[in-house]
Amino acid sequence: MADYEKGKGKGEDTQSKPQKIRFTLTSTKLAVLESTTAKLIASAKKENLKVIGPVRHPTKILRINVRRSPCGNGTQTFDRFEMRIHKRVVKLISPAEYIKKVTDFTIEPGVEVELHFTDV
């Protein structure tokens, strides 16, 4: 009880501590991913936050070879399909209240966003 009266209780911390906020953006469409990353960085810099990135991760390529003939007869011809998955990581160092201000734009369809919070 004495700690609360001295200002060390629940009402003491009006400004929260800075945190590392890691945005992981993933998409199969490169242009959409780059524009979303640029919007995120521009809005973070507008709020004067420390921005690290974007870090470009290697493109994951998923390949499938499929036989063209449904019955198995005839010449052996195959179709080759592939899907490329692009990934960007952006790190911000800021209090948690700025998340709403930074992500105040529409994220285009096809972009997945993951958030990870850690203390500085």
C-alpha positions as CSV (number, residue, x, y, z in Angstrom):
1,M,0.0,0.0,0.0
2,A,2.9,2.3,0.8
3,D,4.3,1.8,-2.7
4,Y,1.1,2.9,-4.3
5,E,1.0,6.2,-2.3
6,K,4.6,7.0,-3.3
7,G,3.8,6.8,-7.0
8,K,5.1,3.3,-7.7
9,G,1.7,1.7,-8.2
10,K,-0.4,1.1,-11.2
11,G,-1.0,4.7,-12.2
12,E,2.6,5.6,-12.4
13,D,3.5,4.6,-16.0
14,T,1.7,7.0,-18.3
15,Q,4.1,6.5,-21.2
16,S,4.8,2.8,-22.0
17,K,8.4,1.5,-22.6
18,P,9.7,1.3,-26.1
19,Q,9.4,-2.2,-27.7
20,K,10.8,-3.9,-30.8
21,I,7.9,-4.5,-33.1
22,R,8.7,-6.9,-36.0
23,F,6.4,-6.9,-39.0
24,T,6.7,-10.0,-41.2
25,L,5.0,-9.4,-44.6
26,T,4.5,-12.4,-46.9
27,S,2.9,-12.5,-50.4
28,T,3.0,-14.3,-53.7
29,K,2.7,-11.0,-55.6
30,L,5.9,-9.0,-55.4
31,A,4.6,-5.6,-56.5
32,V,1.8,-5.7,-53.9
33,L,4.3,-6.7,-51.2
34,E,6.7,-3.9,-52.1
35,S,4.0,-1.2,-52.1
36,T,2.6,-2.4,-48.7
37,T,6.1,-2.4,-47.3
38,A,6.8,1.1,-48.6
39,K,3.5,2.4,-47.1
40,L,4.4,0.9,-43.7
41,I,7.9,2.5,-43.7
42,A,6.5,5.8,-44.8
43,S,3.9,6.0,-42.1
44,A,6.5,4.9,-39.5
45,K,8.9,7.6,-40.6
46,K,6.1,10.2,-40.5
47,E,5.7,9.4,-36.8
48,N,9.5,9.8,-36.3
49,L,10.0,6.1,-35.3
50,K,13.3,4.2,-35.7
51,V,12.9,1.8,-38.7
52,I,15.1,-1.1,-39.4
53,G,14.6,-2.7,-42.8
54,P,13.0,-3.9,-45.0
55,V,15.0,-7.1,-44.9
56,R,14.4,-9.2,-47.9
57,H,14.4,-12.9,-47.2
58,P,15.1,-15.5,-50.0
59,T,12.2,-16.3,-52.2
60,K,10.7,-19.7,-51.5
61,I,9.8,-21.5,-54.7
62,L,7.2,-24.4,-54.5
63,R,7.4,-26.6,-57.5
64,I,4.9,-29.3,-58.7
65,N,5.4,-31.6,-61.7
66,V,2.1,-33.1,-62.9
67,R,1.5,-35.7,-65.6
68,R,-0.7,-34.3,-68.4
69,S,-2.4,-37.6,-69.4
70,P,-5.2,-38.5,-67.0
71,C,-5.2,-42.2,-67.9
72,G,-1.5,-42.8,-68.1
73,N,-1.4,-43.8,-71.8
74,G,0.3,-41.9,-74.5
75,T,3.5,-40.0,-74.4
76,Q,4.9,-39.0,-71.1
77,T,4.4,-35.3,-71.0
78,F,4.4,-33.2,-67.8
79,D,3.2,-29.8,-66.7
80,R,5.4,-27.8,-64.3
81,F,3.8,-25.4,-61.9
82,E,5.5,-23.2,-59.4
83,M,4.5,-20.6,-56.8
84,R,6.9,-18.0,-55.5
85,I,6.5,-16.8,-51.9
86,H,8.2,-13.4,-51.2
87,K,9.0,-12.3,-47.6
88,R,9.9,-8.9,-46.1
89,V,10.7,-8.1,-42.4
90,V,10.5,-4.6,-41.0
91,K,11.5,-3.7,-37.4
92,L,10.2,-0.7,-35.5
93,I,11.4,0.5,-32.1
94,S,8.5,2.4,-30.5
95,P,5.9,2.3,-27.7
96,A,3.0,-0.1,-28.4
97,E,0.5,2.9,-28.7
98,Y,2.0,3.8,-32.1
99,I,0.9,0.5,-33.8
100,K,-2.5,1.9,-34.6
101,K,-1.1,5.1,-36.1
102,V,1.5,3.3,-38.2
103,T,-0.9,0.7,-39.6
104,D,-3.6,3.2,-40.5
105,F,-3.7,2.2,-44.2
106,T,-5.4,-0.5,-46.1
107,I,-3.3,-3.6,-46.5
108,E,-3.9,-5.0,-50.0
109,P,-5.4,-8.4,-50.4
110,G,-2.8,-11.2,-50.8
111,V,-0.4,-9.8,-48.2
112,E,-0.2,-11.6,-44.8
113,V,1.2,-9.6,-41.9
114,E,2.5,-11.1,-38.6
115,L,3.4,-9.0,-35.6
116,H,6.0,-9.9,-32.9
117,F,6.6,-7.8,-29.8
118,T,9.7,-7.9,-27.7
119,D,11.1,-5.5,-25.0
120,V,14.1,-3.4,-25.8
